[in-house]
Amino acid sequence: MPSAPLNNIAPFDMHDQQISVLLIDDDEDLIELSADFLEHELEQADMTTVMDPTTGLTEAIEGAYDCIVCDYDMPTLNGLEVLNEIRSEGIDIPFILFTGKGSEEIASKAISAGVDEYLQKGGPEEYPVLANKIENLIEKHRAEEQVQRGFRAIESAQEGIGIIDEDGIYQYLNEAYANIYDRERTEIIGQHWEMLYPDAEADRFTNEILPELDADGSWSGYATGLTKNGETVSERLVLTPTDDGGHVCLVQRLAAEDELKQELALKNRALDAASVGVTITDPTQEDNPLVYVNDGFVTLTGYDRAEILGKNCRFLQGEDTDPETVTAIRKAIDNEEPISTAILNYDADGDPFWNYLEISPVEDEDGTVTHFVGFQRDVTELKAEQSAMEDQVEWLSEFAEVVSHDLKNPLSVIRGNIELAKQSGEMDRLTEAQQAADRLDELIDDLSNVMRQRQLVNDLEPVDFAEVFQSVGWSEGGSHSVDIADSNAIVADKQALARLVENLVRNTIEHGGEGTTMRVGTLPDGFYYEDTGPGLPGESPDTIFKPGFTTKDDGPGLGMVSIRQIAAGHGWEISLAESPEGGARFEFTNVDRSA
């Protein structure tokens, strides 16, 4: 971020720009003389003369002028009446009252009416003074107009922009900044930045980030803010110090487009990838050139600021840039519409990078688009991860079909045997088996649907994990038990946790034999499950949790995959160890406790 808004927009040079001046005076000789003198004094000026004040008023409203010089005493309309009509039409260009009737009364009226300059006619010596006033007023007006355009660009930005003074007090912020925290601007301006962050986060900024910012001159990363209702806000933040000891803040709320990034980062803060680039272009100039870029954009692209300003953004495109994406961006700009898209760009070294680009039109008070503001982020790593994730999702869909197909075949055999047993009359012995078969059928359909939807975990609630272990029913028979060392409530999807428990216990029963004991208990940040069975095979944890891994001879091993997926869906981490008796031990950590 720059240390001051729009500090990279090139200043006006009046000697290089044409100016247009409208002269209104009912004295034919004097108005022509004034035009000749002013054209001599202002070589870049184009003078238009009108003798009738009513016609002059129409010309001022319908024409495009940089300044109006008007007589006072005229028939039909005097100079101040012309000024009032012009201002009522919303025209705010400089207005100079150039009158032959000088008096304190007229001067007072002129000041009250809001003229920009008041000058009494005289000899030829007055025209250099008039020319100087015209030039100064136009230069001032254009500079103010340019600043206002830049301010409107910041005001309309989709990302939050704020300014904090040396004491940490907000002096300015745009509406997008306040919206991130579900507040009004008036609630934040004048307050210390700590009001928007939890205590732990405020301490991190004070002790770690701000000292680094003072030393290195800039900081960008991820943070957690607070809404007015106390809800947390995951945000992307860029801080840059200003010359007066304060900071400029650029903040983004992580929304739908960042959901994949949060999933991949899990409990990490998020990838502190590329700096956010901010640009402003001027479509009123030929080829819609860049008129402002921030330091983040310079860092992102590797180009010097002097190389960038005045160019169209297409200089970042290269041979592998998608033409359809370029066409979509150009079409949005031509239609004065916002657009968000990823495009392959090239930095100053010729290296490609994926740029997530957001462009929005900036309108003036009349609704006319005067600029376009753009935000750029390097998402090269995210694109690669997204591609890998899409491949994984496709595999999971196929895997769900395999699970459903491979397990329903033996289920049909079970049901067929049950039916034969019913026909033989042994009904009491098989009632429980029938119920188990129905439960297994439901579980297969549930697992298949869950994996297709990519939502292993849905309804989170406080659950006593030990009660889930105790409540799962088993039909395998044998002398098995689950001992509870200790327990507490955790935040989990109860149905998903039940599936995880079923797979753990079934694995113990299938491999442990008669007399195998199972035990669960708490960990500082989770819980464990262990048994007194033969223990885990010598393969690595990565191998054990791969689809199809098994030590059985009669089919693929699916339980370990399910355990891993359900744990990951909760954000838990799994580690494997050996129980005190030499059996298997599963430790689940990074588990949220119930409040």
C-alpha positions as CSV (number, residue, x, y, z in Angstrom):
1,M,0.0,0.0,0.0
2,P,1.2,3.6,-0.6
3,S,1.8,5.9,2.3
4,A,-0.7,8.4,0.9
5,P,-3.8,7.8,-1.3
6,L,-3.1,8.2,-5.0
7,N,0.5,9.5,-4.5
8,N,1.5,7.9,-7.8
9,I,-0.8,9.9,-10.1
10,A,1.3,12.2,-12.3
11,P,0.7,15.9,-11.5
12,F,-0.9,18.2,-14.1
13,D,1.4,20.4,-16.2
14,M,-0.7,23.3,-17.5
15,H,1.9,24.1,-20.2
16,D,1.3,20.7,-21.8
17,Q,-2.5,20.7,-21.8
18,Q,-5.0,22.6,-23.8
19,I,-7.5,24.7,-21.9
20,S,-10.9,26.0,-23.0
21,V,-12.2,29.4,-21.7
22,L,-15.7,30.9,-22.3
23,L,-15.9,34.8,-22.3
24,I,-19.4,36.3,-21.7
25,D,-19.6,40.1,-22.2
26,D,-22.1,42.3,-24.0
27,D,-19.4,44.8,-25.1
28,E,-18.4,43.6,-28.6
29,D,-15.1,45.6,-28.8
30,L,-14.1,44.8,-25.3
31,I,-14.8,41.1,-25.5
32,E,-12.7,40.7,-28.7
33,L,-9.9,42.7,-27.1
34,S,-10.1,40.5,-24.0
35,A,-9.9,37.3,-26.2
36,D,-6.9,38.6,-28.1
37,F,-5.0,39.5,-24.9
38,L,-5.8,36.2,-23.2
39,E,-4.8,34.1,-26.3
40,H,-1.5,36.0,-26.3
41,E,-0.9,35.4,-22.6
42,L,-2.2,31.8,-22.6
43,E,-0.7,30.1,-25.7
44,Q,-2.5,26.8,-24.9
45,A,-5.9,28.5,-24.4
46,D,-8.9,28.2,-26.8
47,M,-11.2,31.2,-26.3
48,T,-14.9,31.2,-27.0
49,T,-16.8,34.6,-26.9
50,V,-20.5,35.1,-26.4
51,M,-22.1,38.6,-26.2
52,D,-25.7,37.6,-25.1
53,P,-25.8,36.4,-21.5
54,T,-28.7,34.0,-22.1
55,T,-26.8,32.4,-25.0
56,G,-23.7,32.4,-22.9
57,L,-25.6,30.6,-20.1
58,T,-26.7,27.9,-22.6
59,E,-23.2,27.5,-24.0
60,A,-21.7,27.2,-20.5
61,I,-24.2,24.4,-19.6
62,E,-24.0,22.5,-22.9
63,G,-20.3,23.1,-23.7
64,A,-17.2,21.7,-22.1
65,Y,-15.1,24.5,-20.6
66,D,-12.4,24.7,-18.1
67,C,-13.2,28.3,-16.9
68,I,-15.8,31.0,-17.4
69,V,-14.9,34.8,-17.5
70,C,-18.1,36.8,-17.2
71,D,-19.0,40.5,-17.1
72,Y,-21.4,41.7,-14.4
73,D,-23.6,44.5,-15.8
74,M,-25.4,42.9,-18.8
75,P,-29.0,43.0,-20.1
76,T,-31.4,40.1,-19.3
77,L,-29.0,38.5,-16.9
78,N,-26.2,39.9,-14.8
79,G,-23.0,38.0,-14.1
80,L,-24.1,36.7,-10.7
81,E,-27.4,35.4,-12.1
82,V,-25.4,33.6,-14.8
83,L,-23.2,32.1,-12.0
84,N,-26.3,31.0,-10.0
85,E,-27.8,29.2,-13.0
86,I,-24.6,27.4,-13.8
87,R,-24.1,26.2,-10.3
88,S,-27.7,25.0,-10.1
89,E,-26.9,22.8,-13.1
90,G,-24.1,21.1,-11.1
91,I,-21.3,22.8,-13.0
92,D,-18.4,23.6,-10.7
93,I,-15.7,24.9,-13.1
94,P,-13.9,28.1,-12.1
95,F,-16.0,31.3,-12.5
96,I,-14.3,34.7,-12.7
97,L,-16.4,37.9,-12.5
98,F,-14.6,40.5,-14.7
99,T,-16.6,43.7,-14.3
100,G,-16.3,47.3,-15.3
101,K,-18.4,48.4,-12.4
102,G,-16.3,47.9,-9.4
103,S,-17.8,48.6,-6.0
104,E,-17.8,47.1,-2.5
105,E,-21.4,46.1,-2.9
106,I,-20.7,44.1,-6.1
107,A,-17.6,42.6,-4.6
108,S,-19.6,41.5,-1.5
109,K,-22.3,40.0,-3.6
110,A,-19.7,38.2,-5.8
111,I,-18.1,36.7,-2.7
112,S,-21.4,35.6,-1.3
113,A,-22.5,34.1,-4.6
114,G,-19.3,32.0,-4.6
115,V,-17.3,33.3,-7.5
116,D,-13.8,32.0,-7.6
117,E,-12.2,35.3,-8.5
118,Y,-13.4,38.9,-8.7
119,L,-11.5,41.3,-11.0
120,Q,-12.3,44.9,-12.1
121,K,-11.6,45.8,-15.7
122,G,-8.9,48.3,-16.5
123,G,-6.2,48.8,-19.0
124,P,-4.0,46.3,-20.7
125,E,-2.1,45.7,-17.5
126,E,-5.1,43.8,-16.1
127,Y,-4.9,41.0,-18.7
128,P,-1.7,39.3,-17.5
129,V,-3.3,39.3,-14.0
130,L,-6.5,37.8,-15.5
131,A,-4.6,35.2,-17.4
132,N,-2.6,34.2,-14.3
133,K,-5.9,33.8,-12.3
134,I,-7.4,31.7,-15.1
135,E,-4.4,29.4,-15.2
136,N,-4.1,29.0,-11.5
137,L,-7.8,28.3,-11.0
138,I,-7.9,25.7,-13.8
139,E,-4.8,23.9,-12.4
140,K,-6.3,23.9,-8.9
141,H,-9.6,22.7,-10.2
142,R,-8.1,19.8,-12.2
143,A,-5.9,18.8,-9.3
144,E,-8.9,18.7,-6.9
145,E,-10.9,16.8,-9.5
146,Q,-8.2,14.2,-9.9
147,V,-7.9,13.8,-6.1
148,Q,-11.7,13.4,-5.9
149,R,-11.6,10.7,-8.6
150,G,-9.0,8.8,-6.7
151,F,-11.0,9.2,-3.5
152,R,-14.1,7.8,-5.2
153,A,-12.0,4.9,-6.5
154,I,-11.0,4.0,-3.0
155,E,-14.5,4.6,-1.7
156,S,-15.9,2.2,-4.2
157,A,-13.2,-0.5,-3.7
158,Q,-14.5,-3.9,-2.8
159,E,-11.6,-4.3,-0.4
160,G,-11.4,-2.4,2.9
161,I,-9.0,0.5,3.0
162,G,-8.3,2.4,6.2
163,I,-5.8,4.9,7.7
164,I,-4.6,4.7,11.3
165,D,-2.6,7.5,13.0
166,E,0.6,7.2,15.1
167,D,-1.5,6.5,18.2
168,G,-3.4,3.6,16.5
169,I,-6.6,5.6,16.0
170,Y,-8.7,5.2,12.9
171,Q,-8.7,8.5,10.9
172,Y,-10.3,7.2,7.7
173,L,-11.8,4.0,6.3
174,N,-14.0,3.2,3.3
175,E,-17.4,1.6,3.6
176,A,-16.0,-1.8,2.6
177,Y,-13.7,-1.7,5.6
178,A,-16.6,-1.1,8.0
179,N,-18.7,-3.8,6.3
180,I,-16.1,-6.5,7.0
181,Y,-16.7,-6.1,10.7
182,D,-20.5,-5.5,10.4
183,R,-20.2,-2.0,11.6
184,E,-20.9,1.6,10.6
185,R,-17.9,3.8,9.8
186,T,-18.9,6.2,12.5
187,E,-18.5,3.4,15.1
188,I,-14.8,2.8,14.1
189,I,-13.4,6.2,13.1
190,G,-11.9,7.8,16.2
191,Q,-11.4,4.4,17.9
192,H,-8.3,2.3,18.5
193,W,-7.6,-0.5,16.1
194,E,-7.7,-3.0,19.0
195,M,-11.5,-2.8,19.1
196,L,-11.7,-4.9,15.9
197,Y,-9.5,-7.8,17.2
198,P,-9.5,-10.4,20.0
199,D,-7.1,-9.9,22.8
200,A,-4.7,-12.6,21.7
201,E,-4.6,-11.2,18.1
202,A,-4.1,-7.7,19.4
203,D,-1.1,-9.0,21.5
204,R,0.3,-10.7,18.4
205,F,0.1,-7.4,16.4
206,T,1.7,-5.4,19.2
207,N,4.5,-7.8,20.0
208,E,5.3,-9.4,16.7
209,I,3.8,-7.7,13.6
210,L,4.1,-3.9,14.3
211,P,7.8,-4.1,15.4
212,E,8.5,-6.0,12.2
213,L,6.6,-3.5,10.2
214,D,8.7,-0.6,11.6
215,A,11.9,-2.4,10.7
216,D,10.9,-3.8,7.2
217,G,8.5,-1.2,6.0
218,S,5.6,-3.5,5.2
219,W,3.7,-6.5,6.4
220,S,1.1,-8.8,4.8
221,G,-0.6,-11.9,6.1
222,Y,-3.7,-13.4,7.7
223,A,-5.5,-12.2,10.8
224,T,-8.7,-12.8,12.8
225,G,-10.9,-9.9,13.5
226,L,-14.2,-9.4,15.4
227,T,-17.6,-8.3,14.2
228,K,-19.9,-6.1,16.2
229,N,-21.6,-9.2,17.6
230,G,-18.3,-10.8,18.6
231,E,-18.1,-13.2,15.7
232,T,-14.7,-13.9,14.3
233,V,-13.7,-12.8,10.8
234,S,-10.9,-14.4,8.9
235,E,-9.1,-11.8,6.9
236,R,-6.2,-11.0,4.6
237,L,-4.4,-7.9,5.8
238,V,-1.7,-5.6,4.3
239,L,-0.1,-2.9,6.5
240,T,2.2,-0.1,5.3
241,P,3.6,2.7,7.5
242,T,3.0,6.4,6.6
243,D,5.5,9.2,7.0
244,D,3.6,10.6,10.1
245,G,4.0,7.3,12.0
246,G,0.6,5.9,11.2
247,H,-0.4,3.0,8.9
248,V,-2.4,2.4,5.8
249,C,-4.5,-0.9,6.1
250,L,-5.8,-3.0,3.2
251,V,-8.1,-5.8,4.4
252,Q,-10.1,-8.5,2.7
253,R,-12.6,-10.8,4.3
254,L,-12.0,-14.4,3.3
255,A,-15.2,-15.4,1.5
256,A,-16.4,-18.1,-0.9
257,E,-13.4,-17.8,-3.3
258,D,-11.0,-18.5,-0.3
259,E,-12.9,-21.6,1.0
260,L,-10.7,-24.0,-0.8
261,K,-7.6,-22.3,0.6
262,Q,-8.9,-22.6,4.1
263,E,-9.7,-26.2,3.6
264,L,-6.2,-27.0,2.4
265,A,-4.6,-24.9,5.1
266,L,-6.8,-26.6,7.8
267,K,-5.8,-25.1,11.1
268,N,-2.9,-22.9,9.8
269,R,-3.5,-19.2,9.4
270,A,-3.5,-19.4,5.6
271,L,-0.8,-19.1,3.1
272,D,1.0,-15.7,3.3
273,A,1.3,-15.7,-0.5
274,A,1.5,-12.7,-2.8
275,S,1.0,-9.1,-1.8
276,V,-2.2,-7.6,-2.9
277,G,-1.8,-5.2,-5.9
278,V,-4.1,-2.2,-6.3
279,T,-4.4,-0.3,-9.7
280,I,-6.4,2.5,-11.1
281,T,-6.9,3.0,-14.8
282,D,-8.4,6.0,-16.7
283,P,-10.7,5.0,-19.6
284,T,-11.1,8.6,-20.6
285,Q,-7.5,8.5,-21.9
286,E,-6.4,6.6,-25.0
287,D,-6.0,2.8,-24.3
288,N,-7.3,3.1,-20.7
289,P,-3.8,3.4,-19.2
290,L,-2.7,2.9,-15.6
291,V,-2.7,6.1,-13.6
292,Y,-2.0,4.6,-10.2
293,V,-0.3,1.5,-8.8
294,N,0.5,0.6,-5.2
295,D,3.7,-1.0,-3.9
296,G,2.0,-4.4,-3.8
297,F,1.5,-4.3,-7.5
298,V,5.1,-3.3,-8.1
299,T,6.2,-6.2,-5.9
300,L,3.8,-8.6,-7.6
301,T,4.9,-7.8,-11.1
302,G,8.6,-6.9,-10.6
303,Y,8.3,-3.8,-12.8
304,D,9.4,-0.4,-11.7
305,R,6.6,2.1,-11.2
306,A,8.0,4.4,-13.9
307,E,7.7,1.4,-16.4
308,I,4.0,0.8,-15.4
309,L,2.3,4.2,-15.3
310,G,0.8,5.2,-18.6
311,K,0.6,1.6,-20.0
312,N,-2.4,-0.6,-20.5
313,C,-2.4,-3.7,-18.2
314,R,-2.1,-6.0,-21.2
315,F,1.7,-5.7,-20.9
316,L,1.4,-8.5,-18.3
317,Q,0.0,-10.9,-20.8
318,G,2.1,-13.5,-22.7
319,E,2.0,-16.4,-25.1
320,D,0.0,-18.8,-22.8
321,T,-2.5,-16.2,-21.6
322,D,-6.0,-17.4,-22.3
323,P,-7.5,-15.3,-25.1
324,E,-11.1,-16.0,-23.9
325,T,-10.2,-14.6,-20.5
326,V,-8.7,-11.5,-22.1
327,T,-11.8,-11.1,-24.2
328,A,-14.1,-11.5,-21.1
329,I,-12.1,-8.8,-19.3
330,R,-12.2,-6.4,-22.3
331,K,-15.9,-7.0,-22.7
332,A,-16.6,-6.2,-19.0
333,I,-14.6,-3.0,-19.3
334,D,-16.4,-2.0,-22.5
335,N,-19.7,-2.7,-20.8
336,E,-18.6,-0.9,-17.6
337,E,-19.2,-4.0,-15.5
338,P,-17.3,-5.6,-12.6
339,I,-15.4,-8.8,-13.2
340,S,-13.5,-11.3,-11.1
341,T,-11.3,-13.9,-12.8
342,A,-8.0,-15.7,-12.8
343,I,-5.6,-14.9,-15.6
344,L,-2.1,-16.1,-16.5
345,N,0.3,-13.1,-16.4
346,Y,4.0,-12.7,-16.7
347,D,6.3,-10.7,-14.4
348,A,9.3,-8.5,-15.3
349,D,11.6,-11.6,-15.5
350,G,9.2,-13.3,-17.9
351,D,8.0,-15.8,-15.3
352,P,4.3,-16.8,-15.5
353,F,2.1,-16.5,-12.5
354,W,-1.7,-16.9,-11.9
355,N,-3.3,-13.5,-11.1
356,Y,-6.7,-13.5,-9.4
357,L,-8.0,-10.2,-10.7
358,E,-11.0,-8.2,-9.5
359,I,-12.0,-5.1,-11.5
360,S,-14.7,-2.6,-10.7
361,P,-15.9,0.5,-12.5
362,V,-15.7,3.8,-10.5
363,E,-18.5,6.3,-11.1
364,D,-18.6,10.1,-10.4
365,E,-21.6,11.8,-8.8
366,D,-23.4,11.8,-12.2
367,G,-23.1,8.0,-12.6
368,T,-20.4,8.3,-15.3
369,V,-17.6,5.8,-15.2
370,T,-14.4,7.7,-14.8
371,H,-11.9,5.0,-13.7
372,F,-11.5,1.3,-13.1
373,V,-10.0,0.0,-9.8
374,G,-8.3,-3.4,-9.8
375,F,-7.1,-5.8,-7.2
376,Q,-4.6,-8.5,-7.9
377,R,-3.4,-11.5,-5.9
378,D,-0.8,-14.2,-6.9
379,V,-2.8,-17.5,-6.7
380,T,-0.3,-19.7,-8.5
381,E,0.0,-22.1,-5.6
382,L,-3.7,-22.2,-5.1
383,K,-4.4,-23.0,-8.7
384,A,-2.0,-26.0,-8.5
385,E,-3.6,-27.2,-5.3
386,Q,-7.1,-26.7,-6.8
387,S,-6.2,-29.0,-9.7
388,A,-4.8,-31.6,-7.3
389,M,-8.0,-31.4,-5.2
390,E,-10.2,-31.8,-8.3
391,D,-8.3,-35.0,-9.1
392,Q,-8.8,-36.2,-5.6
393,V,-12.6,-35.4,-5.7
394,E,-12.9,-37.4,-8.9
395,W,-11.1,-40.4,-7.2
396,L,-13.4,-40.1,-4.1
397,S,-16.5,-40.3,-6.3
398,E,-15.2,-43.5,-8.0
399,F,-14.1,-44.9,-4.6
400,A,-17.6,-44.4,-3.2
401,E,-19.0,-46.5,-6.0
402,V,-16.5,-49.2,-5.3
403,V,-17.5,-49.2,-1.6
404,S,-21.2,-49.5,-2.4
405,H,-20.6,-52.3,-5.0
406,D,-18.1,-54.4,-3.1
407,L,-20.1,-54.4,0.2
408,K,-23.6,-54.9,-1.2
409,N,-22.6,-58.2,-2.8
410,P,-21.8,-59.9,0.5
411,L,-24.9,-58.2,2.0
412,S,-27.0,-60.0,-0.5
413,V,-25.5,-63.3,0.5
414,I,-26.2,-62.6,4.2
415,R,-29.8,-61.8,3.5
416,G,-30.2,-64.9,1.3
417,N,-29.0,-67.1,4.2
418,I,-31.2,-65.3,6.6
419,E,-34.2,-66.0,4.4
420,L,-33.3,-69.7,4.2
421,A,-32.9,-69.9,7.9
422,K,-36.4,-68.3,8.3
423,Q,-37.8,-71.0,6.0
424,S,-36.2,-73.6,8.3
425,G,-38.0,-72.2,11.3
426,E,-35.0,-70.9,13.4
427,M,-36.4,-67.3,13.6
428,D,-35.3,-66.2,17.1
429,R,-31.6,-66.9,16.4
430,L,-31.6,-64.7,13.3
431,T,-33.6,-61.7,14.4
432,E,-30.5,-59.8,15.5
433,A,-28.7,-60.7,12.3
434,Q,-31.6,-59.3,10.3
435,Q,-31.3,-56.0,12.2
436,A,-27.5,-55.9,11.7
437,A,-28.0,-56.4,7.9
438,D,-30.5,-53.5,7.7
439,R,-28.1,-51.3,9.6
440,L,-25.3,-52.2,7.3
441,D,-27.4,-51.4,4.3
442,E,-28.2,-48.0,5.7
443,L,-24.6,-47.4,6.5
444,I,-23.5,-48.2,2.9
445,D,-26.0,-45.8,1.4
446,D,-25.0,-43.1,3.9
447,L,-21.3,-43.5,3.3
448,S,-21.8,-43.4,-0.5
449,N,-23.9,-40.2,-0.3
450,V,-21.5,-38.6,2.1
451,M,-18.5,-39.2,-0.1
452,R,-20.3,-37.9,-3.2
453,Q,-21.3,-34.7,-1.4
454,R,-17.7,-34.3,0.0
455,Q,-19.3,-33.6,3.4
456,L,-18.2,-36.2,5.9
457,V,-19.0,-33.9,8.8
458,N,-22.2,-31.9,9.0
459,D,-24.0,-31.3,12.4
460,L,-21.5,-30.4,15.0
461,E,-22.6,-30.6,18.7
462,P,-21.1,-31.4,22.1
463,V,-20.7,-35.2,22.3
464,D,-19.3,-37.4,25.1
465,F,-17.0,-39.6,23.0
466,A,-16.9,-42.4,25.6
467,E,-20.7,-42.7,25.4
468,V,-20.5,-43.2,21.7
469,F,-18.0,-46.0,22.2
470,Q,-20.3,-47.6,24.7
471,S,-23.5,-47.2,22.7
472,V,-22.4,-48.9,19.5
473,G,-23.9,-52.4,19.3
474,W,-22.0,-55.4,18.0
475,S,-23.3,-58.7,16.7
476,E,-20.0,-60.5,16.2
477,G,-20.2,-62.2,19.6
478,G,-17.3,-63.1,21.8
479,S,-16.0,-61.5,25.0
480,H,-15.1,-58.0,24.1
481,S,-15.3,-54.8,26.2
482,V,-14.6,-51.1,26.1
483,D,-13.0,-49.7,29.2
484,I,-13.4,-46.0,29.9
485,A,-10.2,-44.5,31.5
486,D,-11.8,-41.0,31.5
487,S,-13.9,-38.9,29.2
488,N,-15.2,-35.4,28.3
489,A,-17.4,-33.7,25.8
490,I,-15.9,-32.8,22.4
491,V,-17.4,-31.0,19.4
492,A,-18.3,-33.5,16.7
493,D,-20.8,-34.9,14.3
494,K,-22.3,-37.7,16.4
495,Q,-23.2,-39.9,13.4
496,A,-19.9,-39.5,11.8
497,L,-18.1,-40.2,15.1
498,A,-20.2,-43.4,15.4
499,R,-19.0,-44.6,12.0
500,L,-15.4,-43.9,13.1
501,V,-16.0,-45.9,16.3
502,E,-17.5,-48.8,14.4
503,N,-14.5,-49.1,12.2
504,L,-12.1,-48.9,15.1
505,V,-13.9,-51.5,17.2
506,R,-14.6,-53.8,14.2
507,N,-10.9,-53.7,13.4
508,T,-10.0,-54.8,16.9
509,I,-12.6,-57.6,16.9
510,E,-11.5,-58.9,13.5
511,H,-7.8,-59.0,14.4
512,G,-7.8,-59.3,18.2
513,G,-9.7,-62.5,18.9
514,E,-11.3,-63.6,22.1
515,G,-10.6,-61.6,25.3
516,T,-9.3,-58.5,23.5
517,T,-9.9,-55.4,25.6
518,M,-10.5,-52.0,24.2
519,R,-9.8,-48.7,26.1
520,V,-10.5,-45.0,25.5
521,G,-9.4,-41.9,27.4
522,T,-8.6,-38.3,27.1
523,L,-5.5,-36.4,25.8
524,P,-4.7,-32.8,26.5
525,D,-6.1,-31.8,23.1
526,G,-8.1,-34.9,22.1
527,F,-8.7,-38.6,23.0
528,Y,-7.1,-42.0,22.3
529,Y,-8.3,-45.5,21.5
530,E,-6.2,-48.6,22.2
531,D,-6.6,-52.3,22.4
532,T,-4.7,-55.4,23.7
533,G,-4.7,-57.1,20.3
534,P,-1.7,-58.0,18.1
535,G,-0.9,-54.4,17.2
536,L,-0.5,-52.6,13.9
537,P,1.5,-54.0,11.0
538,G,5.0,-52.6,10.4
539,E,3.9,-50.4,7.5
540,S,4.1,-46.6,7.7
541,P,0.9,-44.6,8.7
542,D,0.6,-43.3,5.2
543,T,0.4,-46.9,3.9
544,I,-2.1,-48.1,6.5
545,F,-4.5,-45.3,5.6
546,K,-4.3,-45.8,1.9
547,P,-7.5,-47.1,0.2
548,G,-7.4,-50.9,-0.2
549,F,-4.8,-51.6,2.5
550,T,-5.6,-54.7,4.5
551,T,-4.0,-57.7,6.3
552,K,-7.0,-59.8,5.5
553,D,-7.3,-62.3,2.6
554,D,-11.0,-61.9,1.9
555,G,-11.3,-58.3,0.5
556,P,-10.1,-54.7,0.5
557,G,-9.6,-52.8,3.7
558,L,-11.9,-49.8,3.9
559,G,-12.1,-49.1,7.6
560,M,-8.8,-47.2,7.9
561,V,-9.7,-44.9,5.0
562,S,-13.0,-44.1,6.6
563,I,-11.3,-43.4,9.9
564,R,-8.9,-41.0,8.3
565,Q,-11.6,-39.2,6.3
566,I,-13.9,-38.7,9.2
567,A,-11.1,-37.4,11.4
568,A,-10.0,-35.0,8.6
569,G,-13.5,-33.8,8.2
570,H,-13.5,-32.7,11.8
571,G,-10.0,-31.1,11.4
572,W,-8.5,-33.7,13.7
573,E,-5.0,-35.2,13.4
574,I,-4.3,-38.9,13.8
575,S,-1.1,-40.6,15.1
576,L,-0.5,-44.3,15.5
577,A,1.4,-45.9,18.4
578,E,1.6,-49.0,20.5
579,S,-0.6,-49.6,23.5
580,P,1.1,-50.6,26.8
581,E,0.1,-54.3,26.1
582,G,1.5,-54.2,22.6
583,G,-1.7,-53.6,20.8
584,A,-2.8,-50.8,18.5
585,R,-3.2,-47.2,19.8
586,F,-4.9,-44.4,17.8
587,E,-4.4,-40.8,19.1
588,F,-6.8,-38.1,17.9
589,T,-5.5,-34.6,18.5
590,N,-6.4,-31.0,17.6
591,V,-9.9,-31.8,18.9
592,D,-12.2,-28.9,19.9
593,R,-13.6,-29.3,23.5
594,S,-17.1,-28.4,24.2
595,A,-17.5,-25.1,26.0
